[in-house]
Amino acid sequence: MYPFWSQMWSRKGLAFLLLALCLAIVLGWSYLSQLLHWMGLLTAMISTPFALVLLVAPMNAKSPSRIQSAAPPSPGPTPSRSSSTATKVPVTSIPLDKNIPYVPPTLREVYKRLKPKDFEIFSAALIIAQKEGHRFLEHCGQSGDQGVDTKLLNRFGNIVIVQSKLYASTNRVGQPELRDFFGSTYHHKSVYGYFVTTSTFTRAARQFIYANGSRIRVIDGPQIEMLLQKKRQNIALALRDIYQQISVAKA
């Protein structure tokens, strides 16, 4: 019955017609005989839910006959396993170009693979990789350098000193080392300095850093881990440029 009527009227029109019929039965209830009362009540009970279904049901539903008659899609080429299971590759597993230095993917590998001298250069690369305008100036790392391993220039051309400590995670940096480094910023006439370590800082050291934040910036083990996850490519490019500068300076 429904397919026949749906061809003559729209679904909404049919729904409103059924509701109008129910309304007419209610308004004319007092004029109907007892037999028509039962017929009208039965008509209203059937028409009202049917009208509501017509109004609420989705308009673009396909009929079963159309679904059954639809031709099955032609089989296409079977997707390869690599395309069907492709996922985003973590940055740490992306192989770097052979023309740039290898960068350890984790903090543990940094501590395991790098020697103290290598970590001094690596520390400078960590700072440059953050794209805050720093550029490499020179590698110090000699006795009598007042705890300065490398020097950078900031975006304004001012000197920035860097001290690097390749420490085990249990060997935390204390306040005395930071106090000495604080004095080095004045000795080398730098605007501020970076203290970089593979470990962390004691509570007293962090209080000293907080009190002298304008002249001391720090990068600890957890921060190194984060930079390796997010900026490993930038670190590698910074390392390449630093080694090229050192090679030219020695020539």
Backbone bond lengths (Angstrom), bond angles and torsions (degrees), N, CA, C in turn:
res aa  C-N    CA-C-N  psi(-1)  N-CA   C-N-CA  omega(-1)  CA-C   N-CA-C  phi
1 M - - - 1.467 - - 1.514 111.20 -
2 Y 1.305 115.69 -43.95 1.467 119.27 -176.80 1.529 113.11 -62.01
3 P 1.357 120.08 -44.51 1.465 118.40 178.84 1.517 112.34 -58.29
4 F 1.369 117.55 -35.45 1.452 120.25 -179.87 1.521 111.40 -65.19
5 W 1.348 114.50 -50.31 1.466 117.60 -178.42 1.525 111.83 -68.33
6 S 1.339 119.50 -32.45 1.457 120.73 -179.04 1.519 111.90 -67.26
7 Q 1.362 117.16 -18.82 1.464 119.22 176.52 1.526 110.92 -81.41
8 M 1.359 117.86 -23.32 1.469 120.52 -177.43 1.528 111.31 -89.48
9 W 1.289 116.94 -38.24 1.471 120.54 179.79 1.529 109.71 -129.24
10 S 1.307 115.74 158.12 1.463 119.69 172.71 1.518 109.30 -70.30
11 R 1.312 115.52 161.39 1.461 119.58 -178.24 1.516 111.98 -61.21
12 K 1.321 116.62 -40.49 1.456 119.07 180.00 1.521 111.05 -67.43
13 G 1.330 115.46 -39.67 1.459 118.52 179.43 1.506 112.06 -62.81
14 L 1.332 115.84 -41.97 1.456 120.12 178.65 1.528 111.00 -65.45
15 A 1.345 115.91 -39.19 1.459 119.26 179.16 1.523 111.65 -62.99
16 F 1.347 115.74 -45.01 1.464 119.10 179.62 1.532 111.39 -66.10
17 L 1.327 116.98 -32.71 1.456 120.33 177.78 1.527 110.82 -64.88
18 L 1.338 115.84 -42.18 1.461 119.71 178.94 1.527 111.43 -66.36
19 L 1.332 115.95 -39.65 1.465 119.05 177.52 1.519 111.74 -66.20
20 A 1.337 116.11 -36.83 1.466 119.96 177.19 1.521 110.88 -64.52
21 L 1.342 116.59 -36.77 1.461 120.81 177.54 1.532 110.32 -63.41
22 C 1.322 116.15 -43.84 1.463 119.92 177.55 1.523 111.30 -62.01
23 L 1.360 116.11 -41.18 1.466 120.02 179.31 1.522 110.66 -63.98
24 A 1.337 116.73 -38.95 1.471 120.24 179.20 1.518 110.91 -64.55
25 I 1.332 115.73 -37.75 1.475 118.81 178.71 1.525 110.34 -64.79
26 V 1.338 116.67 -41.21 1.469 120.05 -179.89 1.519 111.41 -65.56
27 L 1.353 116.30 -45.07 1.471 119.96 -178.10 1.527 112.09 -68.51
28 G 1.324 116.39 -32.99 1.479 118.79 -178.03 1.505 113.74 -98.80
29 W 1.347 116.68 17.36 1.468 121.35 -175.75 1.531 112.14 -58.52
30 S 1.303 116.26 -41.12 1.473 119.49 -176.66 1.523 113.01 -70.48
31 Y 1.340 116.55 -18.20 1.463 119.56 -178.10 1.531 111.65 -94.81
32 L 1.291 118.95 -3.83 1.451 121.97 -177.41 1.525 110.92 -92.33
33 S 1.323 115.17 149.39 1.468 120.61 176.75 1.522 108.94 -75.08
34 Q 1.336 116.24 171.43 1.462 120.63 -178.03 1.520 111.36 -61.72
35 L 1.348 117.11 -38.19 1.463 120.21 178.14 1.523 111.25 -65.87
36 L 1.333 115.79 -40.96 1.471 119.23 178.64 1.523 111.70 -70.31
37 H 1.343 116.29 -25.17 1.469 118.62 174.94 1.524 110.86 -58.95
38 W 1.335 115.90 -47.91 1.471 119.05 -179.50 1.531 111.86 -66.31
39 M 1.332 116.07 -39.14 1.475 119.90 179.05 1.529 110.65 -66.22
40 G 1.336 115.63 -41.54 1.470 118.82 179.45 1.512 112.06 -66.82
41 L 1.356 115.07 -40.18 1.468 118.80 178.75 1.520 110.73 -62.99
42 L 1.329 116.83 -42.89 1.460 120.78 179.15 1.531 111.31 -64.87
43 T 1.332 115.67 -40.72 1.479 119.84 178.11 1.522 111.20 -63.10
44 A 1.340 116.59 -43.12 1.474 120.15 -179.90 1.518 111.15 -65.12
45 M 1.350 117.91 -39.09 1.460 121.11 -179.30 1.525 111.75 -65.93
46 I 1.333 116.67 -31.99 1.472 119.60 179.39 1.525 111.19 -83.60
47 S 1.325 116.23 -41.33 1.479 120.48 -173.18 1.523 112.56 -71.12
48 T 1.324 117.47 -39.03 1.471 119.82 -174.54 1.528 112.76 -63.44
49 P 1.360 119.43 -51.18 1.481 118.01 178.28 1.528 112.53 -62.23
50 F 1.351 115.63 -37.35 1.464 119.12 -179.38 1.525 110.93 -64.07
51 A 1.355 115.69 -40.04 1.464 119.73 178.40 1.526 111.46 -65.39
52 L 1.334 116.18 -40.26 1.461 119.34 178.58 1.526 111.92 -65.24
53 V 1.339 116.66 -37.87 1.467 119.94 177.57 1.515 110.69 -62.67
54 L 1.346 116.07 -40.77 1.465 119.49 179.15 1.524 111.96 -63.29
55 L 1.338 116.79 -36.03 1.467 120.22 -179.03 1.519 112.48 -76.58
56 V 1.338 117.84 -35.42 1.460 121.32 -173.37 1.511 112.96 -90.08
57 A 1.332 118.93 -35.33 1.468 122.12 -175.67 1.517 110.53 -60.84
58 P 1.357 119.31 143.82 1.467 122.32 -179.95 1.516 112.08 -59.58
59 M 1.322 116.49 140.55 1.459 122.53 -176.12 1.510 113.59 -75.97
60 N 1.351 117.09 -25.49 1.465 119.81 -172.97 1.518 112.73 -100.75
61 A 1.366 117.57 18.08 1.465 118.94 178.64 1.508 110.53 -67.27
62 K 1.303 118.32 136.87 1.450 123.10 -179.74 1.518 109.85 -85.06
63 S 1.312 116.53 141.55 1.454 121.02 177.66 1.505 109.99 -71.48
64 P 1.371 116.98 153.39 1.471 119.72 -179.56 1.511 112.82 -59.68
65 S 1.344 116.54 -34.64 1.460 118.48 -178.47 1.511 111.81 -64.04
66 R 1.342 116.60 -38.72 1.460 119.71 179.88 1.527 110.85 -68.69
67 I 1.343 115.67 -37.52 1.456 118.79 -179.11 1.516 110.75 -65.83
68 Q 1.357 115.57 -40.38 1.449 119.18 -178.68 1.516 112.21 -71.26
69 S 1.349 116.08 -33.11 1.457 119.09 -177.18 1.513 113.58 -82.84
70 A 1.343 116.87 -10.64 1.461 118.84 -177.97 1.515 109.83 -65.86
71 A 1.324 115.07 135.43 1.460 120.10 -178.61 1.512 109.78 -71.70
72 P 1.323 118.49 138.71 1.479 120.29 178.99 1.510 110.46 -66.04
73 P 1.323 119.03 143.62 1.457 121.45 -178.92 1.514 111.16 -63.52
74 S 1.313 113.62 144.30 1.459 118.98 179.68 1.509 109.78 -69.22
75 P 1.319 117.79 137.19 1.477 119.66 -178.35 1.510 111.01 -65.08
76 G 1.322 115.78 129.02 1.458 120.77 178.60 1.499 110.18 -101.01
77 P 1.324 116.58 -176.99 1.458 119.61 179.45 1.513 111.04 -65.52
78 T 1.309 116.68 136.90 1.463 121.84 179.66 1.519 109.78 -69.39
79 P 1.347 117.70 123.89 1.466 119.21 -178.78 1.514 111.17 -62.50
80 S 1.302 114.80 145.29 1.457 119.47 179.51 1.518 110.04 -70.31
81 R 1.300 116.16 158.76 1.465 121.48 -178.94 1.509 111.49 -62.63
82 S 1.322 116.67 -35.69 1.457 119.55 -177.62 1.512 111.32 -68.79
83 S 1.364 117.68 -36.50 1.454 120.01 -178.79 1.519 111.93 -75.90
84 S 1.352 116.89 -34.59 1.452 119.21 -177.64 1.520 112.41 -76.34
85 T 1.288 118.12 -23.17 1.472 121.17 -177.94 1.518 111.95 -114.14
86 A 1.342 116.64 20.17 1.462 119.86 -176.83 1.517 110.23 -67.10
87 T 1.308 116.91 133.62 1.455 122.96 176.92 1.519 108.60 -135.18
88 K 1.321 115.30 165.39 1.458 120.20 178.17 1.520 109.51 -69.72
89 V 1.308 116.29 128.04 1.458 120.99 -178.31 1.515 109.00 -84.61
90 P 1.338 119.18 129.39 1.459 120.40 177.69 1.527 111.29 -57.74
91 V 1.311 114.42 146.16 1.459 119.15 -177.32 1.525 111.33 -59.40
92 T 1.331 116.66 -33.85 1.457 119.40 -175.52 1.523 113.00 -67.26
93 S 1.346 118.00 -19.53 1.452 119.78 -178.36 1.522 112.96 -99.84
94 I 1.349 117.16 0.28 1.455 119.47 179.29 1.526 108.81 -76.29
95 P 1.329 118.50 123.35 1.463 119.39 179.40 1.516 110.80 -68.39
96 L 1.308 116.33 135.13 1.442 120.97 -179.68 1.525 110.35 -83.86
97 D 1.313 115.23 159.96 1.458 120.86 -179.58 1.524 110.05 -61.34
98 K 1.326 116.33 145.66 1.466 120.38 -176.03 1.524 112.19 -68.79
99 N 1.334 116.50 -17.19 1.465 119.98 -178.54 1.526 113.08 -86.37
100 I 1.318 118.17 -3.36 1.463 120.00 177.87 1.525 109.10 -118.79
101 P 1.330 117.70 154.54 1.470 121.01 -174.33 1.520 112.84 -63.02
102 Y 1.315 113.99 153.55 1.464 120.31 176.82 1.521 109.81 -73.83
103 V 1.332 115.57 136.75 1.455 121.43 178.06 1.524 108.25 -117.89
104 P 1.327 118.80 121.73 1.476 120.70 178.22 1.528 109.93 -56.37
105 P 1.318 117.93 138.36 1.471 120.64 -176.25 1.524 114.89 -78.07
106 T 1.323 118.09 -17.05 1.465 120.58 -176.85 1.531 109.90 -136.33
107 L 1.317 115.55 162.93 1.461 121.09 177.31 1.522 110.75 -62.87
108 R 1.309 116.52 -37.57 1.465 120.03 179.36 1.532 110.63 -61.06
109 E 1.327 116.58 -41.21 1.458 120.41 178.60 1.523 111.41 -68.58
110 V 1.325 116.50 -34.11 1.469 120.03 176.30 1.521 109.89 -59.55
111 Y 1.321 116.04 -49.29 1.462 120.69 -178.61 1.527 111.23 -66.15
112 K 1.324 116.05 -32.69 1.460 120.89 -175.77 1.527 112.04 -79.85
113 R 1.318 118.65 -37.81 1.464 122.52 -170.45 1.530 114.12 -96.75
114 L 1.333 117.16 -33.09 1.460 119.57 -173.14 1.519 112.23 -88.86
115 K 1.308 115.38 141.42 1.460 122.15 171.68 1.526 108.34 -89.17
116 P 1.327 117.57 162.86 1.468 119.58 -178.53 1.526 113.78 -52.13
117 K 1.347 118.14 -41.83 1.468 120.58 179.25 1.523 111.10 -65.19
118 D 1.342 116.06 -40.29 1.467 119.54 177.83 1.525 110.71 -64.85
119 F 1.325 116.11 -37.67 1.465 119.30 -178.33 1.526 111.07 -68.05
120 E 1.328 117.69 -28.15 1.459 119.93 176.80 1.527 110.66 -62.43
121 I 1.327 116.60 -44.07 1.461 120.47 177.71 1.528 110.15 -69.43
122 F 1.317 115.45 -40.43 1.464 120.99 179.80 1.538 110.66 -60.46
123 S 1.329 117.24 -38.50 1.461 121.04 179.62 1.527 111.13 -62.32
124 A 1.325 116.09 -41.97 1.466 119.59 177.52 1.527 110.57 -62.85
125 A 1.335 116.41 -39.09 1.467 120.47 179.54 1.528 111.11 -65.28
126 L 1.331 116.98 -36.18 1.462 120.50 177.90 1.529 111.13 -59.39
127 I 1.312 115.34 -41.36 1.467 120.02 -178.68 1.522 110.45 -70.56
128 I 1.319 117.11 -45.52 1.459 120.91 -178.91 1.526 111.05 -64.61
129 A 1.343 116.68 -36.29 1.465 121.26 -177.42 1.527 113.06 -63.53
130 Q 1.317 118.65 -17.37 1.458 121.17 -179.47 1.526 112.70 -78.81
131 K 1.330 116.03 -3.82 1.476 121.77 173.30 1.534 112.26 58.92
132 E 1.318 116.01 45.18 1.460 120.36 177.17 1.525 111.50 -105.45
133 G 1.333 116.83 12.44 1.458 120.77 175.46 1.512 115.15 97.45
134 H 1.343 118.34 6.40 1.460 120.47 178.46 1.526 110.72 -80.33
135 R 1.329 115.94 147.69 1.468 121.17 174.64 1.524 109.26 -141.08
136 F 1.312 115.68 152.74 1.463 121.88 -173.31 1.529 110.85 -72.25
137 L 1.353 115.77 140.77 1.457 121.20 177.16 1.520 110.94 -115.06
138 E 1.331 117.97 -57.83 1.462 119.78 179.91 1.528 111.21 -161.30
139 H 1.341 114.82 158.34 1.465 122.14 175.16 1.519 107.63 -102.39
140 C 1.317 116.56 119.77 1.472 120.94 -179.40 1.522 108.50 -95.73
141 G 1.315 116.41 -89.48 1.452 122.05 173.09 1.516 115.24 57.40
142 Q 1.317 118.32 28.63 1.467 121.97 178.81 1.527 109.18 -114.95
143 S 1.320 115.98 162.70 1.466 119.49 176.12 1.516 109.71 -63.43
144 G 1.317 116.05 140.31 1.456 120.50 -179.42 1.510 113.44 89.48
145 D 1.345 117.25 5.75 1.464 120.51 179.85 1.521 112.45 -91.08
146 Q 1.323 116.73 11.58 1.463 121.58 176.17 1.528 112.35 55.78
147 G 1.352 115.35 43.05 1.461 119.21 175.73 1.503 115.45 73.63
148 V 1.325 118.45 17.30 1.463 122.43 179.52 1.527 108.77 -104.36
149 D 1.325 116.96 126.07 1.463 121.12 -178.70 1.527 112.52 -100.22
150 T 1.323 116.60 -39.64 1.466 120.61 175.84 1.521 109.31 -140.79
151 K 1.322 114.43 160.72 1.462 120.97 175.76 1.523 108.73 -125.37
152 L 1.325 114.40 140.22 1.459 121.82 177.54 1.516 109.23 -123.52
153 L 1.312 115.13 169.47 1.457 121.92 169.86 1.519 107.32 -118.06
154 N 1.330 116.67 137.32 1.462 118.21 176.43 1.527 109.75 -85.66
155 R 1.291 117.46 -174.56 1.470 121.10 -173.91 1.527 112.54 -65.93
156 F 1.329 116.24 -17.09 1.462 119.79 178.92 1.524 112.35 -98.16
157 G 1.344 116.90 2.91 1.457 121.19 179.23 1.511 113.89 84.24
158 N 1.327 118.42 12.78 1.463 121.63 178.55 1.529 110.65 -88.52
159 I 1.321 116.76 152.30 1.467 122.01 -177.52 1.525 110.75 -75.06
160 V 1.323 115.38 136.90 1.461 123.50 174.95 1.530 106.93 -128.34
161 I 1.332 116.94 124.11 1.467 119.64 -178.92 1.535 110.16 -96.54
162 V 1.341 114.87 154.60 1.469 120.65 -179.08 1.522 109.13 -133.75
163 Q 1.309 116.37 130.03 1.463 121.67 172.49 1.522 108.23 -116.80
164 S 1.343 117.00 134.97 1.461 122.38 -174.52 1.525 110.60 -121.42
165 K 1.334 115.40 135.97 1.455 121.30 179.04 1.527 109.06 -131.18
166 L 1.333 115.51 109.68 1.467 121.42 177.59 1.520 107.62 -86.37
167 Y 1.325 115.77 81.47 1.454 122.40 -175.07 1.532 111.24 -105.33
168 A 1.330 115.34 151.91 1.462 120.49 170.31 1.527 108.88 -67.82
169 S 1.318 116.55 157.26 1.463 120.82 -175.79 1.523 112.42 -61.10
170 T 1.328 117.29 -26.17 1.469 120.75 -179.37 1.530 112.69 -82.54
171 N 1.326 116.89 -12.60 1.460 121.25 -178.12 1.524 109.28 -98.45
172 R 1.312 115.76 84.88 1.463 119.90 -176.13 1.532 111.45 -79.05
173 V 1.323 114.38 148.43 1.463 120.59 179.65 1.519 108.80 -77.52
174 G 1.339 116.54 131.65 1.461 121.35 -178.20 1.521 112.53 -99.96
175 Q 1.317 114.07 176.53 1.470 120.41 -178.55 1.531 112.96 -63.79
176 P 1.349 120.79 -38.95 1.473 119.13 -178.76 1.528 113.47 -57.22
177 E 1.337 117.21 -40.47 1.462 119.28 179.66 1.521 111.49 -64.90
178 L 1.313 116.02 -38.09 1.465 119.22 178.95 1.524 111.47 -71.82
179 R 1.323 116.44 -32.68 1.459 119.05 177.61 1.533 110.54 -65.77
180 D 1.326 116.38 -40.26 1.464 119.82 176.98 1.533 110.93 -65.71
181 F 1.327 115.69 -40.01 1.456 119.54 179.40 1.528 111.14 -66.21
182 F 1.322 115.80 -36.58 1.458 120.35 177.08 1.534 110.36 -58.81
183 G 1.348 115.50 -41.79 1.463 118.73 177.43 1.518 112.01 -66.20
184 S 1.342 117.60 -31.15 1.461 120.77 -179.74 1.524 111.84 -66.43
185 T 1.331 117.10 -29.32 1.462 118.72 179.56 1.535 110.49 -62.94
186 Y 1.331 116.62 -34.40 1.464 119.81 177.25 1.530 110.95 -78.32
187 H 1.327 115.83 -37.74 1.465 119.51 -179.09 1.527 111.44 -61.97
188 H 1.324 117.34 -39.05 1.461 121.48 -178.93 1.529 112.49 -94.70
189 K 1.324 116.93 5.45 1.462 122.51 177.44 1.529 112.03 55.85
190 S 1.331 114.71 44.33 1.461 119.86 178.40 1.524 109.53 -98.36
191 V 1.321 115.61 152.84 1.468 119.38 -179.25 1.534 110.47 -74.68
192 Y 1.312 116.63 -29.76 1.469 122.64 174.72 1.521 107.85 -166.65
193 G 1.316 115.82 173.41 1.456 120.21 -179.57 1.513 112.09 -138.56
194 Y 1.323 115.63 156.19 1.466 122.54 176.24 1.526 109.05 -108.24
195 F 1.325 115.56 128.52 1.458 121.43 173.00 1.534 106.33 -107.44
196 V 1.339 116.52 114.25 1.465 121.83 -174.67 1.523 109.53 -113.99
197 T 1.320 117.03 130.05 1.457 121.00 179.62 1.522 110.77 -144.84
198 T 1.324 116.16 150.61 1.460 121.24 175.44 1.522 111.83 -81.90
199 S 1.314 117.93 -7.16 1.467 121.37 177.92 1.530 109.22 -101.71
200 T 1.317 117.16 -144.47 1.462 121.82 178.19 1.531 108.80 -134.37
201 F 1.329 116.55 -170.85 1.460 121.52 -176.63 1.530 110.14 -117.76
202 T 1.312 114.83 148.01 1.458 119.44 176.15 1.529 109.58 -70.72
203 R 1.310 115.08 168.85 1.468 119.40 -179.99 1.519 110.98 -62.92
204 A 1.334 117.08 -42.55 1.471 120.31 179.12 1.520 110.68 -64.12
205 A 1.334 116.77 -36.75 1.465 120.51 179.06 1.523 110.56 -65.49
206 R 1.338 116.73 -40.81 1.464 119.95 179.65 1.524 111.34 -66.80
207 Q 1.311 116.48 -35.49 1.467 119.21 176.15 1.522 110.54 -64.37
208 F 1.336 116.58 -38.28 1.461 120.62 178.16 1.529 110.07 -67.06
209 I 1.333 116.48 -40.31 1.470 120.36 178.19 1.520 110.42 -62.21
210 Y 1.328 116.46 -43.68 1.467 121.18 -179.83 1.526 111.01 -62.34
211 A 1.324 115.98 -38.61 1.466 119.98 -178.15 1.532 112.03 -74.54
212 N 1.335 117.47 -21.30 1.470 120.63 -176.40 1.538 110.66 -126.61
213 G 1.318 115.23 37.53 1.462 120.75 -176.52 1.509 115.24 -61.81
214 S 1.310 117.66 -22.00 1.465 119.41 -179.39 1.526 112.11 -73.02
215 R 1.356 117.16 -21.45 1.458 120.01 -177.51 1.531 113.79 -117.95
216 I 1.333 117.02 -11.52 1.473 119.91 -179.48 1.524 109.59 -126.82
217 R 1.318 115.07 124.00 1.465 121.77 172.47 1.534 107.28 -120.34
218 V 1.305 116.31 146.90 1.471 118.80 -174.00 1.530 110.64 -130.37
219 I 1.328 114.01 152.23 1.464 122.48 169.88 1.522 106.22 -132.86
220 D 1.329 117.14 116.77 1.460 120.15 -178.95 1.528 110.57 -106.37
221 G 1.327 116.42 -174.22 1.458 121.40 -175.87 1.518 114.31 -55.70
222 P 1.344 119.38 -51.77 1.461 120.01 178.87 1.525 113.33 -58.32
223 Q 1.333 117.58 -36.60 1.457 120.09 178.14 1.523 111.34 -68.43
224 I 1.335 116.88 -38.09 1.460 120.38 175.98 1.526 110.12 -61.01
225 E 1.319 116.49 -43.49 1.470 121.09 178.54 1.524 110.41 -58.70
226 M 1.316 116.97 -43.52 1.463 121.33 179.89 1.528 111.52 -64.90
227 L 1.332 116.82 -42.64 1.464 120.49 179.18 1.520 111.45 -64.86
228 L 1.323 117.16 -36.22 1.467 119.99 177.43 1.522 111.01 -66.38
229 Q 1.312 117.21 -31.30 1.454 120.84 178.73 1.525 111.52 -74.21
230 K 1.329 117.33 -38.38 1.464 120.79 -170.61 1.525 114.27 -102.91
231 K 1.339 118.00 -27.53 1.464 119.90 -171.62 1.529 112.60 -132.23
232 R 1.322 116.97 33.92 1.463 119.65 -177.25 1.525 111.42 -62.71
233 Q 1.318 117.77 -39.61 1.461 120.90 179.18 1.531 110.64 -64.29
234 N 1.329 116.75 -42.36 1.470 120.50 178.38 1.527 111.17 -62.99
235 I 1.328 115.91 -38.64 1.466 119.70 178.95 1.520 110.32 -63.44
236 A 1.335 116.24 -43.14 1.465 120.23 179.99 1.528 111.45 -62.40
237 L 1.327 116.70 -42.31 1.467 120.11 179.07 1.529 111.05 -65.80
238 A 1.331 116.40 -38.39 1.467 120.01 177.56 1.523 110.76 -65.71
239 L 1.314 117.17 -39.95 1.466 120.75 177.12 1.527 111.13 -61.77
240 R 1.310 116.15 -43.26 1.465 119.53 179.62 1.526 111.07 -59.13
241 D 1.329 116.13 -45.46 1.472 119.89 -178.96 1.533 110.84 -65.88
242 I 1.323 117.08 -39.13 1.469 120.26 179.91 1.523 110.75 -63.92
243 Y 1.330 116.83 -46.98 1.466 120.10 -179.86 1.532 111.32 -63.45
244 Q 1.311 116.68 -34.70 1.462 119.33 177.36 1.532 110.40 -66.13
245 Q 1.333 117.12 -41.36 1.458 120.65 177.99 1.522 111.71 -64.32
246 I 1.317 115.97 -42.77 1.472 119.31 178.85 1.510 110.52 -64.05
247 S 1.342 117.39 -40.29 1.476 121.15 178.87 1.517 111.46 -63.68
248 V 1.332 117.00 -40.58 1.475 119.98 178.59 1.506 110.52 -67.35
249 A 1.342 116.84 -38.81 1.469 120.12 -179.03 1.511 111.34 -65.74
250 K 1.345 118.12 -33.48 1.463 121.47 -179.97 1.531 112.61 -78.49
251 A 1.321 116.81 -22.71 1.471 120.29 -175.78 1.520 111.35 -70.10
